[in-house]
Amino acid sequence: MQLIRGIHNIQPEHNGCVLTIGNFDGVHLGHKEVINALIKQAKELNSIAAVMVFEPQPRELFSPETAPARLCRLRDKYTLLASLGVERLICVNFNQKFATQSAENFIEDLLVNKLGIKSLIVGDDFRFGKSRKGNYNMLLEAGKASGFNVSDTASYKILDQRISSTEIRKALENDDLEQAEMMLGRPYSIIGRVFHGDKRGRQLGFPTANVKLKRRVSPVNGVYAVKVKTGKGLFFGVANIGSRPTVAGIRQQLEVHIFDFDFDLYGQTIEVILLKKLRKEMKFDSLTALTEQIVIDSEQARQFVQVLSV
């Protein structure tokens, strides 16, 4: 799949596509239906199936303190969309200059002149342009004038089932991993690169692979039994997701202790699949108390995954 980072990188040869616009956070089953419709239209029009996303997501620019936790990073989004058959991902830098352009300019300059869209799929609640004056009806009128079709994502619901990134976040916050998996179409996981930590886990007898959660707030928090995909294969383990209050941690990160694993993972990308929540993240009075709890967590996780392996 071709990735275009920034409007300035859109070239004349990119003109002509069938486009959908959205956050596509999590790339869940509802998104999959939209992508299937996008690809079908692209084939019918002998065109390219393209997706436009914004970085940062609009709410992260306008109200960063209350912006929802992300279900996945841009890199994960790229991989998931590519697996569904999307041919081009257009990532627009969402800044104040872009946000304050007129709705008319967004349509005429970007959608019509630069991208030459043949068809557009968006939600009927899609708002764009300065003061959010652009809406679905404006797109319909523009489509009639410029010769592109506009359809609503609601046309592609799955048996009227409510599937949204918001509902998935709620399920994760309520520790309902099964409900989240049903809406995602896959188990919820976190993908990231392993970095050098403070080696505290190794000192406590439980070496961990550490993954930063970047700038996003995690929709999950606590200790989990997990399955870990590495370059060496699949392994089980126990993971803590949070800020590590016992050791005065600040930045949110994922620490995973992989059972029966003795390979160097530094710099490698791993996927940590959440299987079962064992407890909330807690602050302990001492490292001794923390170590004792890690022993308990590890044993509980081992018992749970042994049942899965039978």
C-alpha positions as CSV (number, residue, x, y, z in Angstrom):
1,M,0.0,0.0,0.0
2,Q,1.3,3.5,-0.9
3,L,1.6,6.0,1.9
4,I,1.4,9.7,1.2
5,R,2.6,11.7,4.2
6,G,1.3,15.3,3.9
7,I,-0.7,17.2,1.2
8,H,2.5,18.6,-0.2
9,N,3.5,15.1,-1.3
10,I,0.3,14.5,-3.4
11,Q,1.6,14.4,-7.0
12,P,-0.3,14.7,-10.4
13,E,-0.1,10.9,-10.8
14,H,-2.2,10.5,-7.6
15,N,-5.2,12.3,-9.3
16,G,-8.2,10.0,-9.6
17,C,-9.3,7.8,-6.7
18,V,-12.3,6.5,-4.7
19,L,-11.8,8.0,-1.2
20,T,-13.1,7.5,2.3
21,I,-12.2,9.9,5.2
22,G,-12.1,9.1,8.9
23,N,-10.0,8.3,12.0
24,F,-10.3,4.5,11.4
25,D,-9.0,4.0,14.9
26,G,-8.7,0.3,15.6
27,V,-9.8,-0.6,12.1
28,H,-12.7,-2.6,13.5
29,L,-15.4,-4.7,11.8
30,G,-17.5,-1.5,11.0
31,H,-14.5,0.0,9.3
32,K,-14.0,-3.2,7.4
33,E,-17.5,-3.0,5.9
34,V,-16.7,0.6,4.7
35,I,-13.4,-0.5,3.2
36,N,-15.1,-3.4,1.4
37,A,-17.6,-0.9,-0.1
38,L,-14.7,1.4,-1.0
39,I,-12.8,-1.4,-2.8
40,K,-15.9,-2.5,-4.7
41,Q,-16.6,1.1,-5.9
42,A,-12.9,1.5,-6.9
43,K,-13.1,-1.7,-9.0
44,E,-16.3,-0.6,-10.7
45,L,-14.8,2.8,-11.5
46,N,-11.4,1.3,-12.5
47,S,-9.8,3.5,-9.9
48,I,-7.6,3.4,-6.7
49,A,-9.1,2.7,-3.3
50,A,-7.7,5.4,-1.0
51,V,-8.2,6.3,2.7
52,M,-7.5,9.7,4.2
53,V,-6.7,10.0,7.9
54,F,-5.5,12.9,10.0
55,E,-2.4,13.1,12.3
56,P,-2.9,14.1,15.0
57,Q,-6.6,13.2,15.1
58,P,-8.7,16.4,15.3
59,R,-9.7,16.1,18.9
60,E,-6.1,15.6,19.9
61,L,-5.4,19.1,18.4
62,F,-8.5,20.9,19.7
63,S,-8.8,19.3,23.1
64,P,-5.7,17.2,23.9
65,E,-6.7,16.8,27.6
66,T,-10.0,15.1,26.8
67,A,-9.1,13.4,23.5
68,P,-10.0,9.6,23.7
69,A,-7.3,7.0,24.1
70,R,-6.2,5.6,20.8
71,L,-6.9,2.0,19.9
72,C,-3.9,1.8,17.5
73,R,-1.0,3.9,16.2
74,L,-0.7,5.1,12.6
75,R,1.8,2.3,11.9
76,D,-0.8,-0.3,13.0
77,K,-3.5,1.4,11.1
78,Y,-1.4,1.3,8.0
79,T,-0.8,-2.5,8.4
80,L,-4.5,-3.2,9.1
81,L,-5.8,-1.1,6.2
82,A,-3.3,-2.7,3.8
83,S,-4.4,-6.1,4.9
84,L,-8.0,-5.2,3.8
85,G,-6.9,-4.2,0.3
86,V,-6.6,-0.4,0.6
87,E,-4.2,0.8,-2.1
88,R,-3.3,4.2,-0.9
89,L,-3.2,5.9,2.6
90,I,-3.2,9.7,2.6
91,C,-2.0,11.0,6.0
92,V,-2.8,14.7,6.3
93,N,-1.0,16.8,8.9
94,F,-3.9,18.2,11.0
95,N,-2.7,21.6,12.2
96,Q,-4.3,25.0,12.8
97,K,-3.7,26.1,9.2
98,F,-5.4,23.1,7.8
99,A,-8.2,23.2,10.3
100,T,-9.0,26.9,9.6
101,Q,-9.2,26.6,5.8
102,S,-12.7,27.1,4.3
103,A,-14.9,24.1,3.7
104,E,-15.1,25.2,0.1
105,N,-11.3,25.2,-0.2
106,F,-11.1,21.7,1.3
107,I,-13.4,20.4,-1.4
108,E,-12.1,22.4,-4.4
109,D,-8.4,22.3,-3.7
110,L,-7.9,18.9,-2.0
111,L,-10.7,16.6,-3.1
112,V,-11.3,17.9,-6.6
113,N,-8.1,19.5,-7.9
114,K,-5.3,17.5,-6.1
115,L,-7.1,14.1,-5.7
116,G,-9.6,14.2,-8.5
117,I,-11.9,11.9,-6.5
118,K,-14.5,9.8,-8.4
119,S,-16.5,8.8,-5.3
120,L,-16.5,9.6,-1.6
121,I,-17.7,7.6,1.4
122,V,-18.0,9.6,4.7
123,G,-20.2,9.6,7.7
124,D,-23.2,11.9,7.5
125,D,-21.9,13.6,10.7
126,F,-18.6,14.5,9.0
127,R,-17.7,18.1,9.6
128,F,-14.8,20.0,8.0
129,G,-13.4,23.4,7.3
130,K,-13.3,26.6,9.4
131,S,-15.8,26.6,12.2
132,R,-16.8,23.1,11.0
133,K,-19.1,24.7,8.4
134,G,-18.6,21.9,5.9
135,N,-21.1,19.0,6.1
136,Y,-22.5,16.0,4.3
137,N,-25.0,18.1,2.3
138,M,-22.3,20.4,1.1
139,L,-20.4,17.4,-0.2
140,L,-23.5,16.1,-2.0
141,E,-23.9,19.4,-3.7
142,A,-20.2,19.6,-4.6
143,G,-20.4,16.0,-6.0
144,K,-23.2,17.0,-8.3
145,A,-21.3,20.0,-9.5
146,S,-17.9,18.3,-9.9
147,G,-19.0,14.8,-11.0
148,F,-18.2,12.6,-8.0
149,N,-20.6,10.4,-6.0
150,V,-21.1,10.7,-2.3
151,S,-22.4,7.9,0.0
152,D,-22.8,7.6,3.7
153,T,-20.9,5.1,5.9
154,A,-24.1,4.2,7.7
155,S,-25.1,2.4,4.5
156,Y,-22.6,-0.3,5.4
157,K,-23.6,-1.2,8.9
158,I,-23.3,-4.9,10.0
159,L,-26.9,-6.0,10.7
160,D,-27.5,-2.7,12.4
161,Q,-25.0,-3.7,15.1
162,R,-23.5,-0.7,16.8
163,I,-19.7,-1.0,16.3
164,S,-17.6,2.1,16.9
165,S,-14.2,2.9,18.3
166,T,-16.0,4.5,21.3
167,E,-17.9,1.3,22.1
168,I,-14.6,-0.7,21.9
169,R,-12.9,1.7,24.3
170,K,-15.8,1.3,26.7
171,A,-15.5,-2.5,26.5
172,L,-11.8,-2.3,27.2
173,E,-12.3,0.1,30.1
174,N,-14.9,-2.3,31.5
175,D,-12.3,-5.2,31.1
176,D,-14.6,-6.9,28.6
177,L,-12.0,-8.2,26.3
178,E,-14.4,-10.6,24.6
179,Q,-16.8,-7.8,23.6
180,A,-13.9,-5.7,22.3
181,E,-12.6,-8.7,20.3
182,M,-16.1,-9.3,18.8
183,M,-16.2,-5.7,17.6
184,L,-12.6,-5.5,16.4
185,G,-12.8,-8.9,14.6
186,R,-9.5,-9.8,16.4
187,P,-8.1,-9.8,19.9
188,Y,-7.1,-6.4,21.2
189,S,-3.3,-6.1,21.1
190,I,-0.5,-3.5,21.5
191,I,2.3,-3.4,19.0
192,G,5.6,-1.6,19.6
193,R,9.3,-1.6,19.6
194,V,11.2,-2.9,22.6
195,F,13.5,-0.4,24.2
196,H,16.1,-0.5,27.0
197,G,14.4,0.2,30.3
198,D,15.9,0.6,33.8
199,K,16.5,-3.2,34.1
200,R,14.5,-3.1,37.3
201,G,12.5,-6.2,36.3
202,R,15.7,-8.1,35.8
203,Q,16.9,-7.1,39.2
204,L,13.6,-8.4,40.7
205,G,14.1,-11.7,38.9
206,F,11.5,-11.0,36.2
207,P,13.2,-9.6,33.1
208,T,10.7,-7.6,30.9
209,A,10.5,-6.4,27.4
210,N,9.5,-2.7,27.6
211,V,7.4,-0.9,25.0
212,K,6.7,2.8,25.1
213,L,3.1,3.8,24.4
214,K,4.3,6.9,22.6
215,R,2.1,10.0,23.0
216,R,-1.2,8.1,23.2
217,V,-3.1,7.4,26.3
218,S,-3.7,3.6,26.6
219,P,-7.4,2.5,26.7
220,V,-6.3,-0.4,29.0
221,N,-4.5,-0.3,32.4
222,G,-3.4,-3.1,34.7
223,V,-1.9,-6.5,34.8
224,Y,-2.8,-9.1,32.1
225,A,-2.1,-12.6,31.0
226,V,-0.9,-12.2,27.4
227,K,0.3,-13.9,24.3
228,V,3.4,-12.3,22.6
229,K,4.3,-12.5,18.9
230,T,8.0,-12.2,18.4
231,G,10.5,-12.9,15.7
232,K,11.2,-16.2,17.5
233,G,7.5,-17.3,17.5
234,L,4.5,-17.1,19.9
235,F,5.0,-17.1,23.7
236,F,2.8,-16.5,26.7
237,G,3.6,-14.1,29.5
238,V,2.3,-11.5,32.0
239,A,2.2,-7.8,31.3
240,N,1.8,-4.6,33.2
241,I,0.3,-1.6,31.3
242,G,0.5,1.7,33.2
243,S,2.8,4.3,34.8
244,R,4.6,2.0,37.4
245,P,3.6,4.0,40.5
246,T,5.7,1.9,42.9
247,V,9.0,3.0,41.2
248,A,7.7,6.6,40.6
249,G,7.1,6.0,36.9
250,I,5.5,8.8,34.9
251,R,5.3,7.8,31.2
252,Q,2.8,5.1,30.4
253,Q,4.5,2.0,29.1
254,L,4.0,-1.7,28.6
255,E,6.2,-4.2,30.4
256,V,5.9,-7.8,29.6
257,H,7.6,-10.8,31.2
258,I,7.7,-13.6,28.7
259,F,7.6,-17.1,30.1
260,D,10.4,-19.5,29.2
261,F,12.1,-16.9,26.9
262,D,15.8,-16.2,26.7
263,F,16.3,-14.1,23.5
264,D,17.4,-10.5,23.0
265,L,14.4,-8.4,21.8
266,Y,15.9,-4.9,22.0
267,G,15.0,-2.9,18.9
268,Q,12.6,-5.5,17.7
269,T,8.8,-5.0,17.2
270,I,6.6,-7.3,19.2
271,E,2.8,-7.7,19.4
272,V,1.3,-8.2,22.9
273,I,-2.2,-9.8,22.7
274,L,-4.3,-9.3,25.9
275,L,-5.9,-12.5,27.0
276,K,-7.3,-11.9,30.5
277,K,-7.1,-9.0,33.1
278,L,-5.6,-10.2,36.4
279,R,-5.8,-7.0,38.4
280,K,-5.6,-3.2,38.4
281,E,-2.2,-1.5,38.5
282,M,-1.3,-0.8,42.2
283,K,1.3,1.1,44.2
284,F,3.2,-1.1,46.7
285,D,5.0,0.0,49.8
286,S,8.2,-1.7,48.9
287,L,10.0,-3.5,46.1
288,T,9.7,-6.6,48.2
289,A,5.9,-6.4,48.2
290,L,6.0,-5.7,44.5
291,T,8.1,-8.7,43.8
292,E,5.8,-10.9,45.9
293,Q,2.8,-9.7,43.8
294,I,4.7,-10.3,40.6
295,V,5.2,-13.9,41.6
296,I,1.5,-14.2,42.2
297,D,0.6,-12.5,38.9
298,S,3.0,-14.8,37.0
299,E,1.5,-17.9,38.6
300,Q,-2.0,-16.8,37.8
301,A,-1.1,-16.0,34.2
302,R,0.7,-19.4,33.8
303,Q,-2.4,-21.2,35.2
304,F,-4.7,-19.4,32.8
305,V,-2.6,-20.0,29.7
306,Q,-2.1,-23.7,30.6
307,V,-5.9,-24.1,30.3
308,L,-5.7,-22.4,26.8
309,S,-3.0,-24.8,25.8
310,V,-4.9,-28.0,26.7
